Amino acid sequence: MTIEATITTGDWMSLRSDATLIRLEVFVIEQQVPSELELDEMDAQCLHAVAYDAAGTPIATGRLLPDGHIGRMAVRKSGRGCGVGALVLQTLMQAARERGDRQVALNAQTHASAFYARYGFEADGDEFMEANIPHIHMRATLD
């Protein structure tokens, strides 16, 4: 099942409230990541993407850091399995391409590594723990 979604990109000031809503729900409430680890000083330096469903409800988010890392990818339960996470990821990858990045990288929760592999990401290194959740570093070359 796919969901009709609109992606908005922008800076932290313009997307902060919607991105924070999603990230707190997914990471802090669902996954019990400490809130002080979730929101950080890098947010102000990133390009953010937020996906909205047809009703205008924010359902997914992610960010692109200045160094080419993609992070804080989160999809609310109502948007999972519908392709909205892929839209956010592809939007951030395209933004990296457009600014001249040759590759992007991310720290994927290990259970989500197959999702990222579908978009050209390959594991780079050993599994590690971050916020008590197993992760793997992944990279993708941009064409």
N, C-alpha and C positions, 0 to 999 in steps of 0.2 A: 504494500500500500504506500502510495506517495502522498505527500501533503503539499498543498500550495503554500509557498513561503516567499516572502520578500526579504532580501538581505540589505541591510544598511551598514555602511562602513563609516567610520569617523574616529575622532579623538575621544579620549576618556571623558572630557567634560560633556560632550554631546550624548554619549552612550552609557555613561556611568550607572544611572539608575536601573536601566533595563539589564545591563550586563551583570551588575551586582545581584539583582534579584535572582537571575538564573544561577549564577555561580554559588551563591549562598545556599539556594535550595539543593543543588546537585552535590556540591563538594562538602559544605559544612553540615547540612542537615542529613542528607542521604549517606554520604561517605564518611562523615564525622572527622573531616579535616579541620584542624583548629583554625578559627576565623583569622587569627593573626598571621597564619601562613598563606591564607587565600588571597587577601587583598594586599598588594605590595607597592612599593615606590615605582616599580617598572610600569604600572598601568598608565601613568601620565606620559610615558615615552612611546607607547605602542599605538598601532593602528588596531582598532577593535571592529569586529563584525558582530551584528546581532540579526538573527532571523526572526521574522514575525509571521504568525499564521494569518489566514484570511481575515480573522477578526481583529488583527492588530496586536495580538498577545505575543510578547517576547517568548520564544521557545528554545533558542539555541544561541550560543556565543562562542567566540574564540578571539585570540589576539595574536598579532605579529609584532615581535620585538625588533628593535633596530638591527640586531645581529643576525636576523634571519630565522630565529626560533619561533615556532608556532606554539602557543600555550593556552591554558585555561579553556580548552575545548570542552563545552558542556551542553548537553541537550536535556531538556526537561522530559519527564516521563511521557507526556502527551505527544512529544515529537519524535520519540525514539523509533527506529526501524522504518522511518518514512522518507529517508533521504535528505533530511534537513541538515544533519551533521556533515554530510558530504558537500552540501552547498556551501556551508560555512568554510570548510577546509579548502575547497576549490577556490573560493573567493579570496582567501588569505594567500593561497599559493599564487594566484594570478596577480595580486597586489605586489608580492615579492618579485615576481617576474618583471612587472612593469617598472619597478624601481631599480632593476638591474641585478638582483640577487641571482646567483648561479645555482644555489642550493638552499633548501630549508631543512630544519631539524626540529625535533620535538622529543619530549620524554613522554612516551605513551604508557598508560596503564597497561600492564602486560596482557590482560584479557582483551584489550582493544587493538592489539598489534596487527591482527589480520585485517581489520578495517583500514588502517593506515597503509598496509601493504597493497591494498587494492588501488591506491593512488600513487604508487611508485616509491613508497618508503621502505627502506631496508634496515634491519636491526644493525646497530653499530655498538658493540660492547656487550657486557654482561648485565643480567637483571640486577636491579638495585631497589632499595626501599626508599620511598619518599612519602612522608606523611602516613607512615605505616601501611602503604599500598605498594605492591610490587610494580615496578616500572622497567621499561627498556628504552634506551636512547635509539632513535631512528633518524635516518637522513633520506632526502630525496633530491635528485638532480633535476633542475628545471631546464626545460628545453626552450 
